[in-house]
């Protein structure tokens, strides 16, 4: 499945969420989450996250397998991101237009 890594993550008011002055994008969120890891990750999971982070870093889009999408979504969901970021991220990755924006 082709994923756009430049989609901007919006807050509940449909405004870009910023981190250090830069808009959060699906790519930045995914790479940060994958690179951060989780205390319960074993060596194989850490290696898989590292490989996927390298694949996504600096790219505008990526063709991902179902397993890679699951790994990425799990990393974002268990990381330090808020429920709003996670929800918007998943909507963008899954191309769920009804949740990308409020629909103003």
ZANUKOL-787942 format. One record per residue: residue number from 1; residue in one letter; x, y, z of N, C-alpha, C in turn. Coordinates in pm, whole numbers, plus 32768, in hexadecimal, padded with zeros to 4 digits. Last residue first. Example, Ala and Ser with C-alpha at 12.3 -4.5 7.8 and 13.67 -1.06 7.14 Angstrom:
! residues 2
[pt 2, s, [8505, 7F1F, 82C4], [8557, 7F96, 82CA], [850A, 8003, 8313]],
[pt 1, a, [8527, 7DC7, 830C], [84CE, 7E3E, 830C], [8528, 7EB6, 830C]],
***
This chain:
! residues 104
[pt 104, x, [7A0E, 8822, 8339], [79D8, 88AB, 833F], [79A3, 88D6, 82B9]],
[pt 103, x, [7A67, 8723, 837C], [7A04, 8734, 8310], [79C2, 87BB, 8315]],
[pt 102, x, [7B35, 86D8, 841C], [7AAE, 86DC, 8457], [7A43, 86EA, 83EC]],
[pt 101, x, [7C0B, 85F1, 8371], [7BE2, 8677, 8396], [7B58, 866F, 83D3]],
[pt 100, x, [7C2D, 84DD, 8378], [7CA0, 8534, 835A], [7C85, 85C2, 8388]],
[pt 99, x, [7B45, 8454, 8392], [7B8B, 8472, 840D], [7C03, 84CC, 83F6]],
[pt 98, x, [7AE4, 8429, 8293], [7A87, 845E, 82F7], [7ACD, 8484, 8379]],
[pt 97, x, [7BB1, 83B2, 81FB], [7B94, 8440, 81EC], [7B3B, 8479, 8259]],
[pt 96, x, [7C97, 82DD, 8230], [7C10, 82ED, 8265], [7BEE, 8382, 8266]],
[pt 95, x, [7D8C, 8267, 81E7], [7D42, 82B9, 8188], [7CAF, 82C6, 81AE]],
[pt 94, x, [7E2E, 81F6, 829D], [7DC1, 81A1, 826A], [7D6C, 81E9, 8203]],
[pt 93, x, [7ED1, 82D0, 82D3], [7F0D, 8255, 829F], [7EA3, 81FB, 825F]],
[pt 92, x, [7E13, 8383, 8338], [7E5E, 83A4, 82BF], [7E9B, 8327, 8280]],
[pt 91, x, [7DB8, 82F7, 8419], [7D59, 831F, 83B1], [7DA1, 833E, 832E]],
[pt 90, x, [7EA6, 82E3, 84AF], [7E65, 826A, 847B], [7E03, 828B, 840B]],
[pt 89, x, [7ECE, 83F7, 84E6], [7F32, 83A8, 849F], [7EF2, 832D, 8460]],
[pt 88, x, [7DEB, 8435, 857D], [7DFF, 8476, 84FA], [7E63, 8428, 84A6]],
[pt 87, x, [7E1F, 838D, 865E], [7DA4, 8382, 860F], [7DB1, 83BE, 8585]],
[pt 86, x, [7F1C, 83ED, 86B8], [7F0A, 8362, 868F], [7E8F, 8351, 8636]],
[pt 85, x, [7EDC, 84F8, 86F5], [7F42, 84DA, 8690], [7F31, 844C, 865D]],
[pt 84, x, [7E1C, 84C7, 87BD], [7DF8, 8513, 8744], [7E5C, 84F5, 86D4]],
[pt 83, x, [7EAA, 843D, 8884], [7E40, 83F9, 883B], [7E16, 8442, 87BB]],
[pt 82, x, [800A, 849A, 885C], [7F85, 84A7, 8898], [7F1F, 8455, 8849]],
[pt 81, x, [813B, 83D5, 886E], [80DD, 842E, 8829], [8054, 842B, 886A]],
[pt 80, x, [81F6, 8326, 88CC], [81D9, 839C, 891E], [8177, 83FC, 88DD]],
[pt 79, x, [8181, 81DF, 886D], [81E7, 8244, 8885], [81B3, 82B8, 88D8]],
[pt 78, x, [80C2, 8136, 881D], [80FF, 8119, 889F], [8169, 817F, 88C4]],
[pt 77, x, [8076, 819E, 8723], [8012, 818B, 878D], [804D, 8173, 8816]],
[pt 76, x, [8161, 8192, 868D], [8125, 8215, 86AA], [80C2, 820A, 871E]],
[pt 75, x, [8182, 807A, 8688], [81EA, 80CF, 86BF], [81B2, 8159, 86E5]],
[pt 74, x, [8099, 8028, 8603], [80B1, 7FFC, 868D], [8119, 8055, 86D0]],
[pt 73, x, [80C7, 809C, 8508], [8055, 80C9, 8559], [8066, 80A1, 85EB]],
[pt 72, x, [81AE, 8006, 84BB], [81B2, 8098, 84C4], [8142, 80CC, 851E]],
[pt 71, x, [814B, 7F02, 84B8], [81BD, 7F23, 850C], [81C4, 7FB9, 8525]],
[pt 70, x, [8082, 7F1F, 83F2], [805F, 7EF8, 847B], [80CF, 7F1E, 84DC]],
[pt 69, x, [8122, 7F5C, 8314], [80BE, 7FBC, 8342], [8096, 7F9D, 83D2]],
[pt 68, x, [81B3, 7E6E, 82FF], [81FA, 7EEC, 831C], [8199, 7F56, 834F]],
[pt 67, x, [80E5, 7DB9, 82C1], [8133, 7DA7, 833B], [817D, 7E27, 8362]],
[pt 66, x, [8092, 7E16, 81C8], [8032, 7E18, 8237], [807D, 7E0D, 82BC]],
[pt 65, x, [819F, 7EDA, 813D], [8152, 7E60, 814C], [80EF, 7E71, 81BF]],
[pt 64, x, [81B4, 8010, 808B], [81C4, 7FC0, 8103], [816E, 7F43, 80FF]],
[pt 63, x, [8254, 80FE, 7FDA], [8200, 8088, 7FC6], [821A, 802A, 803B]],
[pt 62, x, [8257, 8255, 8030], [8293, 81D0, 803A], [8229, 8167, 801C]],
[pt 61, x, [82BE, 83AD, 8007], [825A, 8343, 8009], [82A3, 82BD, 8012]],
[pt 60, x, [8397, 8446, 803A], [8317, 848A, 8029], [82A3, 8428, 802D]],
[pt 59, x, [849D, 8403, 812E], [844F, 83E2, 80B6], [83CC, 8432, 80B2]],
[pt 58, x, [8529, 8423, 821A], [8547, 847B, 81AB], [84FA, 8462, 812B]],
[pt 57, x, [84F3, 82DA, 8283], [8537, 8359, 829F], [8558, 83A6, 821F]],
[pt 56, x, [8496, 81DD, 8239], [843B, 8250, 8234], [8483, 82D6, 823C]],
[pt 55, x, [856E, 812E, 8259], [8524, 812D, 81DB], [84CF, 81AB, 81CB]],
[pt 54, x, [85B4, 815D, 8364], [8611, 817F, 82F8], [85CB, 8189, 8272]],
[pt 53, x, [84CF, 80F1, 83DD], [84EF, 8180, 83F0], [8550, 81AE, 8383]],
[pt 52, x, [84EC, 7FE5, 8393], [847C, 8032, 835E], [8495, 80C8, 836D]],
[pt 51, x, [85D5, 7FA2, 8423], [85D2, 7F94, 8391], [8562, 7FE5, 8353]],
[pt 50, x, [8579, 7FD1, 852C], [85EB, 801A, 84F5], [85E9, 8017, 845C]],
[pt 49, x, [84AF, 7F13, 8542], [848E, 7FA2, 854E], [84FE, 7FF7, 8511]],
[pt 48, x, [8545, 7E28, 852B], [84DC, 7E45, 84C8], [84B8, 7ED9, 84CA]],
[pt 47, x, [85E7, 7E3D, 8610], [8624, 7E39, 858B], [85BF, 7E5D, 851F]],
[pt 46, x, [8522, 7E33, 86D8], [8579, 7EA8, 86CB], [85B9, 7EAE, 8641]],
[pt 45, x, [84C3, 7D30, 86AA], [8469, 7DA3, 8697], [84BB, 7E23, 8686]],
[pt 44, x, [85A8, 7C9C, 86EC], [856F, 7C93, 8666], [8514, 7D0A, 8648]],
[pt 43, x, [85D8, 7CE0, 8802], [8639, 7CFF, 8799], [85FE, 7CFD, 870B]],
[pt 42, x, [849D, 7D61, 8888], [850D, 7D05, 8883], [8569, 7D28, 8810]],
[pt 41, x, [8405, 7E63, 893C], [8430, 7E33, 88B9], [84A7, 7DD4, 88C8]],
[pt 40, x, [83C3, 7ED8, 8A2A], [83A7, 7E49, 8A1D], [83CF, 7E0F, 8995]],
[pt 39, x, [83FD, 7FEA, 8A0B], [844C, 7F98, 8A68], [8437, 7F01, 8A58]],
[pt 38, x, [840D, 804B, 88B8], [83B8, 8032, 892C], [8406, 7FD6, 8989]],
[pt 37, x, [8478, 8149, 87C9], [846E, 80C4, 8803], [8411, 80BF, 887A]],
[pt 36, x, [84C0, 8225, 8734], [84BB, 822F, 87C5], [84B6, 81A6, 8809]],
[pt 35, x, [84A7, 81EB, 8629], [852D, 81FD, 865E], [8531, 8203, 86F7]],
[pt 34, x, [8391, 81E7, 860B], [83DF, 816E, 85EF], [846A, 8177, 862E]],
[pt 33, x, [8353, 82F3, 864A], [831D, 8285, 869A], [836E, 8205, 8687]],
[pt 32, x, [83DD, 8380, 8581], [83F8, 839A, 8610], [83CA, 8325, 8666]],
[pt 31, x, [8365, 8312, 849A], [83F4, 82FF, 84B1], [8416, 8317, 8544]],
[pt 30, x, [8256, 8365, 84BE], [827A, 82D8, 84B0], [830D, 82C1, 84D2]],
[pt 29, x, [826C, 847E, 84C7], [8232, 8434, 8537], [825E, 83A2, 8532]],
[pt 28, x, [82D9, 84B5, 83CA], [8322, 84DB, 8445], [82F0, 848C, 84BC]],
[pt 27, x, [820A, 844B, 8322], [8293, 8419, 831D], [82E2, 8438, 839C]],
[pt 26, x, [812C, 84E5, 835F], [8125, 8455, 8375], [81B3, 841A, 8377]],
[pt 25, x, [81A6, 860C, 8407], [8175, 85C4, 8391], [8170, 8530, 83B3]],
[pt 24, x, [818D, 8734, 84B8], [8198, 86A3, 84C1], [815D, 8666, 8443]],
[pt 23, x, [823C, 8857, 8458], [81BE, 880D, 8458], [81DA, 8777, 8463]],
[pt 22, x, [832B, 88E9, 8532], [830D, 88A0, 84B6], [828A, 8855, 84C3]],
[pt 21, x, [835B, 8954, 862C], [8340, 89AE, 85BD], [8320, 896B, 8539]],
[pt 20, x, [836A, 8876, 86D5], [83E3, 88C6, 86BA], [83D3, 891D, 863F]],
[pt 19, x, [8250, 8810, 863E], [82B5, 87DF, 869B], [8337, 8826, 8678]],
[pt 18, x, [80F4, 8850, 860D], [8181, 886E, 85F4], [81D8, 8837, 8665]],
[pt 17, x, [7FDA, 87F9, 8559], [8020, 87EB, 85D9], [80B4, 87FF, 85BB]],
[pt 16, x, [7F08, 88C9, 8493], [7F7F, 8873, 849D], [7FB8, 8870, 852B]],
[pt 15, x, [7DAD, 88BC, 84E4], [7E25, 890B, 84CF], [7E9E, 88AF, 84DF]],
[pt 14, x, [7CB6, 8852, 852C], [7CE6, 8843, 84A3], [7D5A, 88A0, 8481]],
[pt 13, x, [7C8A, 884E, 8634], [7C57, 88C3, 85EE], [7C83, 88C5, 855C]],
[pt 12, x, [7D14, 8772, 868A], [7C82, 8768, 8686], [7C40, 87E0, 8643]],
[pt 11, x, [7E2F, 8776, 85A4], [7DF2, 876F, 862A], [7D5A, 8769, 861C]],
[pt 10, x, [7EBE, 86A7, 849F], [7E71, 871B, 84CE], [7E3E, 8706, 855C]],
[pt 9, x, [7FDE, 8656, 83F0], [7F87, 862E, 845F], [7F43, 86AB, 8497]],
[pt 8, x, [8008, 8651, 8293], [8017, 869B, 8310], [7FB0, 866B, 8376]],
[pt 7, x, [80B1, 8572, 81BE], [802F, 85A0, 81F3], [8046, 85DE, 827D]],
[pt 6, x, [8199, 8504, 8166], [8198, 8596, 8175], [8112, 85CB, 81A5]],
[pt 5, x, [818B, 83FE, 812B], [81D0, 8420, 81A6], [81D6, 84B7, 81BF]],
[pt 4, x, [8094, 8339, 80B3], [80CC, 83BF, 80A3], [8109, 83E7, 8128]],
[pt 3, x, [80BB, 81E8, 805A], [809D, 8246, 80C6], [80E0, 82CB, 80A7]],
[pt 2, x, [803D, 80D9, 7FA9], [808C, 8154, 7FA0], [805C, 81B8, 800A]],
[pt 1, x, [8055, 7F8B, 8000], [8000, 8000, 8000], [805A, 807C, 8000]],
***
